[in-house]
Amino acid sequence: MANAKACPMCQIINPPEARLCDCGHNFEKWELQGGPQICNLCRVQAETRQVAFHQHICVFVMAIHRRLDAPLCKRCLHRQFWGMTGTTFLLGWWGLISMFVAPFVLLHNIVIYIDCLGMNSPRPDAVQWEVHPKRTPRLPSKQLVGEKCIMCEQRIATDLDGRFCKACRSPRHDVCVRRGEASGCPECGAPSSI
């Protein structure tokens, strides 16, 4: 899964087309479904706005362009605007093409920044979310197709037949899932001896 999405809240790997993680995180709105908005940089619970700031640096023959596209709180939005726009203002002009690119980058950043000035700042006692330290993103080391199901020990023929369990990372058929069994994985029911 080349474009797999790692959830910023729980670090579970989701398919590229996923809109929601199992924990409730919405990838499109960058907030917990039915829950608070979270800043992508400082992880504080506050009003956020999806912004795209650009930074353009030119060193005569080489140009470096950087883009930040994320939901930010007002505090992080200020910091990123002044850092990226200031760098572009000082170092974005030193090339023939960059003399024309830099003004557009500056204008773009200023328009976005002015549009976000009405946001509320994070409260001093705002909750700061942390990524759970024990849950790190892990992609399966093998391809799913051709693996043996942990329950029935039959070969998994296609990606549509099964998946890797998010809890124990075992390959399994979708029809073999036995959630909530007393012994074994709580997610898929795989035997605990494995």
C-alpha positions in Angstrom: 0.0 0.0 0.0 2.1 2.8 -1.3 -0.3 5.6 -0.4 -1.4 4.2 2.9 -2.6 6.7 5.5 -1.2 6.5 9.0 -3.7 7.9 11.5 -2.2 10.8 13.4 -4.3 10.0 16.5 -3.7 6.2 16.9 -1.0 5.5 14.2 -3.0 2.6 12.6 -2.3 2.2 8.9 -5.5 2.8 6.8 -6.0 2.1 3.1 -5.5 5.1 0.7 -9.3 5.5 0.1 -10.2 5.6 3.8 -12.1 8.6 5.0 -12.3 7.6 8.6 -10.0 5.6 10.9 -11.3 3.1 13.4 -10.6 5.5 16.2 -13.0 8.1 14.6 -10.4 10.4 13.0 -11.7 12.0 9.8 -8.9 12.3 7.2 -10.8 14.9 5.1 -11.7 17.3 7.9 -8.7 16.4 10.1 -10.8 16.0 13.2 -12.3 13.3 15.3 -15.7 12.4 13.9 -18.2 14.2 16.1 -15.3 15.3 18.3 -12.8 18.2 18.6 -10.6 19.7 15.9 -6.9 19.0 16.4 -4.0 21.2 15.1 -1.7 19.1 13.0 1.5 20.7 14.3 1.1 21.4 18.1 -1.6 18.7 18.5 -3.8 21.1 20.6 -7.6 20.9 20.6 -8.7 24.2 19.1 -10.4 25.7 16.1 -8.4 24.8 13.1 -8.4 25.8 9.4 -7.1 23.8 6.5 -4.4 26.0 4.9 -1.7 25.6 2.3 1.4 27.8 2.7 4.2 27.8 0.2 7.9 28.7 0.6 10.2 29.4 -2.4 13.9 29.7 -2.1 16.2 30.3 -5.1 20.0 30.0 -5.1 20.8 31.3 -8.6 20.4 28.0 -10.6 18.6 25.9 -8.0 15.1 26.5 -6.6 13.6 24.9 -3.5 9.9 24.9 -3.1 8.2 23.7 0.0 4.5 23.4 0.8 2.7 23.0 4.0 -0.9 21.7 3.6 -2.5 20.9 7.0 -5.2 22.0 9.5 -3.6 24.5 11.8 -4.6 26.4 14.9 -4.3 30.2 15.0 -1.0 30.1 16.9 0.7 27.6 14.5 -0.8 29.4 11.5 0.9 32.7 12.6 4.2 30.9 13.1 4.2 29.1 9.8 3.0 32.1 7.8 5.7 34.4 9.1 8.4 31.7 8.8 7.6 30.6 5.3 6.6 34.0 3.9 9.6 35.7 5.5 12.0 33.2 4.0 10.4 33.6 0.6 10.6 37.4 0.9 14.3 37.3 1.7 15.5 34.3 -0.4 12.9 33.8 -3.1 14.2 36.4 -5.6 17.7 35.2 -6.5 17.0 33.6 -9.9 15.5 34.6 -13.3 12.3 32.5 -13.0 12.1 33.0 -9.2 11.7 36.8 -9.8 8.3 36.0 -11.2 7.4 33.0 -8.9 8.2 34.7 -5.6 5.5 37.5 -5.9 2.8 34.9 -6.5 3.9 32.8 -3.6 3.9 35.8 -1.3 0.5 36.9 -2.6 -1.0 33.4 -2.1 0.3 33.2 1.5 -0.9 36.7 2.4 -4.5 36.0 1.0 -4.7 32.7 3.0 -3.4 34.4 6.2 -5.8 37.3 6.0 -8.7 34.9 5.5 -7.8 33.1 8.7 -7.4 36.1 11.0 -10.9 35.8 12.4 -10.1 32.4 14.0 -10.2 31.9 17.7 -6.8 31.4 19.5 -6.4 28.1 21.4 -7.3 28.5 25.1 -4.4 28.3 27.6 -6.0 25.2 29.2 -6.7 23.5 25.9 -6.2 19.7 25.8 -3.0 18.6 23.9 -3.5 15.3 22.2 -0.6 12.8 22.1 0.1 9.9 19.8 -0.1 6.7 21.8 3.6 5.8 22.3 3.0 2.0 22.1 1.1 2.1 18.8 3.5 2.7 15.9 2.6 2.4 12.2 3.5 -1.0 10.8 2.9 -2.1 7.3 2.6 -5.8 6.7 6.0 -7.2 5.8 4.5 -9.6 3.2 1.9 -9.4 0.5 -1.6 -10.6 1.6 -2.4 -12.6 -1.5 -1.1 -16.1 -1.1 -0.8 -16.0 2.7 -2.6 -18.6 4.8 -5.5 -17.5 6.9 -4.6 -17.7 10.6 -8.0 -19.4 11.3 -8.8 -21.8 8.5 -5.3 -22.2 7.1 -6.6 -21.8 3.6 -4.8 -19.6 1.0 -6.1 -16.0 0.7 -6.8 -15.7 -3.1 -7.4 -11.9 -3.4 -7.3 -8.7 -1.5 -11.1 -8.7 -1.4 -11.2 -12.0 0.5 -9.3 -10.9 3.5 -6.8 -8.5 5.2 -4.2 -8.3 7.9 -5.8 -7.9 11.4 -5.1 -4.4 12.8 -4.5 -5.7 16.3 -2.4 -8.9 15.8 -1.2 -8.3 12.2 -2.2 -11.9 11.2 -3.6 -12.6 7.7 -7.2 -13.7 7.8 -10.3 -14.2 5.7 -13.1 -11.7 6.3 -15.5 -14.6 6.7 -13.3 -16.3 9.4 -13.4 -13.4 11.8 -14.7 -14.4 15.3 -14.7 -11.2 17.4 -14.9 -11.2 21.1 -13.8 -14.8 21.7 -12.5 -15.4 25.3 -9.1 -16.5 24.2 -7.2 -15.0 21.3 -7.1 -11.7 19.5 -10.1 -9.4 20.4 -10.2 -8.0 16.9 -10.3 -11.1 14.8 -10.4 -14.1 17.2 -7.1 -15.6 16.1 -5.7 -18.1 18.6 -3.5 -16.5 21.2 -0.8 -19.2 20.9 0.2 -17.7 17.6 
